[in-house]
Amino acid sequence: MTNDEGDKRPPSSPESTTPSSKPRGLSGQKLGNRRVRVERPHSEYFRYTPSGALEARPKAHEEVDSGRRVMATARHVLFGRPLASAEEIGERLSKKKALAIFSSDAISSSAYATEEILRALLIGGIGIAALNLALPVSITIALLLGVVAISYRQVVVAYPNGGGSYSVSKANLGRLASLIAAAALLIDYVLTVAVSISSASEQIVAAVPNLGPWQVAIAVVVVAVITMANLRGVREAGNIFAIPTYLFVGTALLMIVLGAWQILVLGEGAAYPSLQDSSIDIASMAILLLAMRAFASGAVALTGTEAIATGVPAFQPPESKNAATTLAVMAVLLAALFIGITFLASGYAIVPNEEATVLSQVAGSVFGLDSLGFYLFLTFAAVILMLAANTSFSAFPRLAAVLAADNFWPRRFAYRGDRLAFTAGIVVLGVLAAVLIVLFGGDTHALIPLYAVGVFIDFTISQTGMIRHWRRERPPGYRRRLSVNALGAVITGLVAIDVAAVKAPTSLIVLALIPILVGVMWFIHHEYDTAAEELEVDRSRVYGPPTKLSRVIIPVPNLSRAVIRSVQFGRSLSDDVRAVHLTIDREAAEELRRDWERMLPGVPLVIVETPYRSLVVPFLHYLDVMAPTPANTITIVVLPEYVPRHWWDRFLHNQKAHRIREALIGRPNTVVADVPYGAVRSGDGNGHGVLDRTSQDGDEANGGGQSRRRPDRPPRRFGWRR
Amino acid sequence: MPDKNSGTPVKRAVLSLNGSPTDELVIECGCKLARADHSELVAIYVLQVDWRHDLDDDLEEQREDASRTLDLAEGMAEKEKVPLESQLLQARDVGAALVDEAVALDADAIVLGLPYKVRFGGDFALGETIPYVFKNAPCRVFVVREPVARSEERDENMKGI
């Protein structure tokens, strides 16, 4: 059933896509029905899109240099294969994964918020009776959580591009307020990582005391592991972190239900001494202050609530709706866990002590000490504390990307890496958190006073912004929404003051850092603005051919093939070409001049003797003093550059050329051109380059600069192989 | 020539593209086949070379247009997650080249597109390629005719130009 010169090959065979040098003539079934197969060498690398633009395919992203190729392979093994931008939608988070990623911080705080309240109440001097206030305080905090969550649900719907408080305040309160909100949040995200991982490493050391000397190292390793998991992409991070989060939530809810049954139905609980029995007047100022102190301590439970509003674009469509639902579920879960654990602590009359955490006492009371449930629950609690850091790893890079898009943060932070993650933000957060952990010796108690101050400043700004939003937009029912935000703004503002005051003087470090960070962001914006103004083009103008003349100056160290190629290249640019040789050896220079005049007639060689042995700086002064650029002329400094055979050769060659190039950057009316000479790759037809030396004389005679392009790469213009 | 594989799944289908609006229909049809039968698709664009040129002449502009069409086909198939290879041929006769290539590839189906056109006088025009393929292809042949409404819309647009 075939002839075609044995061409019965399946289309997927390698030969069918490998460019060949000649079109293949194939005969048909009938005489005269010949056909020619045309190779399309570009098709492996580039593809036309419907709009007519070219799209670079995966092959066009492969590294050419063998060293870089090895690095890229290692990167792919470590972090996974690169993802195309079109795959971004597949990287979006479902509500279940988003709950695990964005809520681990908030949910994990239920593991320690109750203890923070009990400890704050206990040191008030009233005694154990004061612990009766724990449940009302936790319910009040849960109500505040409700107000904040409702407010952020509104933010999520009104500002679907993410950025949370930053976007709200930018739209409604102006630049300064938005930068304060952003700075406060960025600081708090770094602290969240440092605190949660320090706390987790403390738990590990508590379980295995022999690891004590390694506590900081353990924390740093955990930061590195979470950083790497996040560099693999947000979806994979969700896969990794979802299970422990749900295990903690499941076992904690089970514990609350079991405990409530034991206390309310079986009557197995206990009670603190009544406040009425104590000598303190329960309506006194002391009780109020104590409650406020406990409120400030327990308010750490609210940290992380804003993360979902920051990361709305990470959700699957419809993004806003899914984010709002996830936020509501998170708030309900957090409130249930927080109130439930506090209820159990009060129901069993648990008192904080140095031997065991409140959470472990509660778990021991419900599941029984040394039971399987007890150990499982505490293990999941330790893991969730560790993963609380992950929320910051999702939120910090996104906020940094939003800031970068607005030119308030280096633009590098807005670019997605191979895995569509905001690589720069993730790495910087990991590094900063690790530095903080090392600086504070991994001591959670030293870090805690810095924590949560920024979040409440952020909440306050965000809610205030939403008040203005509703006043401006005035949609149906806006008064109700506005009053929720107004109430939230007042309460969170008071809590911000309360938290800062209670945690002073350490908390003042954060209050000092915020304006510094705002200043840095302002400076970055100013720099970008200035550069943009300088680069702005008048788009109504039509640009004709150049009117300036050019002259070429070539610093030459000797007479080599690289130099000759540079001179020939210079001659192709201008008739005015001169070479400058700086030397400390007069005799060698004279010898060079003789050869030069014989080999390159018509190209003047200027010899500059430098008795102080400096070569680069005298060359720069020569340009300024001896050869100032004439009016309406551009000076082209052509630098002969040896292309090294190996990566380590780079340290041995071209050092002066690099220094001259760096020194000439920014010099008016001056252009620097590198003319490489040396090892080039020639293809073996299979995309594997081999090193070869250039054939010199022919090319040099033509005066062309050597191309770095590999011969096995597609031509830049899509010609056709014949 | 009867198709000895009639009724069996299509393992490899040749999609004939020519840069016309029916290409999209051909690729859609090919993708449906591929999804149903897990078949391989080979998109072929045959550049017809007239007798003023040698068969292997570099017809740069036409080749670039053909390449765009093949690239778009690859892109469409990739979106549908269907494997598709593309080939560019030059031949004197499109139908013969298609049939010969299908034979060489051991394809068991050829899919072609047919614009709805009527000749002067009202006869429905089938062109030359499709009858040739019908007569000579040893495998199944699918012809996707564009909807009449679409062709009328196109004609209206052409009048506008």
Interface residues (C-beta under 8 A of the other chain):
Chain A: M1 T2 D4 D7 K8 R9 P10 P11 S12 S16 T17 P23 G25 L26 G28 Q29 K30 G32 N33 R34 R35 V36 R37 V38 R40 H42 S43 R47 Y48 T49 P50 G52 E55 F718 G719 W720 R722
Chain B: R12 E40 V42 V46 L47 L55 D56 D58 E60 R63 E64 S67 R68 L70 D71 L72 E74 G75 P83 E85 S86 Q87 L88 L89 Q90 A91 R92 D93 A96 A97 V99 D100 E101 V103 A104 L105 D106 N136 P138
